[in-house]
Each structure stands twice: as structure tokens, then as C-alpha cells.
């Protein structure tokens, strides 16, 4: 099992590391950035890796985090992402959507050694047209 890279306090950087790991086909590293040591992805490590093997090129543009929410000792933040690239078949692809990250707030005790690290809680990446339509159409 892969070990997640060193932590940073910036959730957008976690998403950049996630995308870079996928781009470099280091799927175990990407999977480990999900909460529960990958379990929040809803897939086993092998299934997660298999789900990304259809991409020949995977490039992510990571936006500015928003909707930072804190409550009951928990912190959540949403990071907008646009992914473009090429499928193994040679066809271009484009996906867009938010990735939500979570961690336990500072000052809250936890038995989980990763509780204070930003981890991916969910992703709502959806396929989009490779070339966006002009507005009004």
C-alpha cells in the first residue's frame, strides 16, 4: 500500500498532488489521498487504478477552494477542477466538477493519525464536451 505524500495545509495542493499522481500513473498514491486510506473513493485500490487506465493523458486545472465550512470540529472545503486530456483510444476528453475535501479541525483530538490532514471526501467530476459550446446555445 502506498503512503500519502507529506501534508500541506492547502486543500488545492492536495488536489494538485492527486491529479499529478493520476497523470504519472501512480494510482496507489492518488487512491491514498481519499479519506479512510482510499475507502471513501468507493473502490478497492485495484478497481481505482483500473478506472484510470483508459486515460493516455490526464491534465487538471485546479481552481480556488470555496465553501469552506466548519462545524462540530469538522472542516470541509470544495475545490473546482477541470480535467482535460486524451483517452487511450486517441479521443479527447474533458471533465469538470467539484472535489470536496475534509479534515478534523485544529484543536480536536482524534485517534486517527490522518484526521488533521486534508483528504478527498467526494468528487462530482462529470464528462463535459471537449470544446465548450459558446454561451447562449
N, C-alpha and C positions, 0 to 999 in steps of 0.2 A: 504494500500500500504506500502510496506517495505521501510525502509530508508537505503540507502547505508552505508556501514561501513566507519569509519574515513579514510580520504585520506592519501596517501603517494605519494612521488614524483617518485616512481619506477613503471613503467608500468608492469614489470614482476610480481610485487607483486599484482597488480590489477588482473592479470590473475590467479595467485595462489588463491586469495580470491574468484574469480569466480568459479574455479574448486572445491574448498573446499565447497562452498555453494551448488553446484550441488551434490557433494558427500554426503553431510549431508541432502539432500532433502530440502534445504532452497531455493526453486526455485524463490521466490519473491526477495530475496537478490541478487541472480545471475542475474535475469532479470533487476534489478535496476542498474547494472553495465554497461548496454548498454546505448549508447547516447540517449538523449531525454527521459530520465526516462523509458527506456526499449523499446521505439518505434523503435529504429534502428535495433532491432532483427527481425523486420518484423512480429512479433506475438503479440497477446494480452498476458497479464500475464498468463491467464488460458491456452492458447494454448502452451505457452513456457513451463509451468510446465508439461503439458501432453506429450510434446515431449521428456521429460527426464524420464518419469515413466517406460520406458522399460529397464532401467539400474538397476541391482541389486548392482553392484559395479562399481565405476567410479573413476579412478585414473589418474591424469595428471602429466606429466613431463614437466615442463616449461623451455624452453631454454633461451638463452641470446638475449635480444632485438637487432634488427638491422634495417638498412634502416631508421634511424631517419631522418626525413625530416622536415624542417621548411620553411615556406614561407607565405608571406602575413598575418602574425600574427597567423598562424596556425601551430601546431606541430602534426606529425604523427609518429608512430613507429610500427614496425612489431615484433611480439613475436611468435617464433616457439613453437608448442605444440604437444605432443604425448599423447593420452589418451588410456588407456587400462582398461579392466575390464570384467565384466560378465553381460550378459543380464538376465532378469527375467527368461527366458527360460532355463538358465544354460549355454548357449553357450558363448564362449569368444568373445570379440570384440577388435578391435584396430582402432583408427582414428588418423590421422596426418594432420597437416596443420598450416597455419599462422592465427594469430588473429591480426588485425590492431586496434590500439588504437589512439585516437585523443584528443587534448585539445587545448585551445587558449593559445598562447604564453604569457609568463610573460610580464607585462607592457601594455598589450592590455586590454582596458576597455570592459566590457560586462554586459548586463542586466541579463544574465543567471547566477544564483548563482553557477551552476556546470561547467561553461565554462572553468575554470582553473584546473579542475580535469580530470585525465585520465579516459576515458570511451571507451568501446568497440564500434568501428565503424563498423567492419565487421569480419566475420570468414569464412575461407575456409577449415574447417575441412572436411576431406573425409575419408570414410572407407578404411582401408588397410587390407591386410592379417594379421591374428593374429600372425603368425610366419613369419617374413620377409624371402623371398627367398634369398639364397646365391647369391652374385654378379656373373654376367656372365650367369644367367639363365633367 
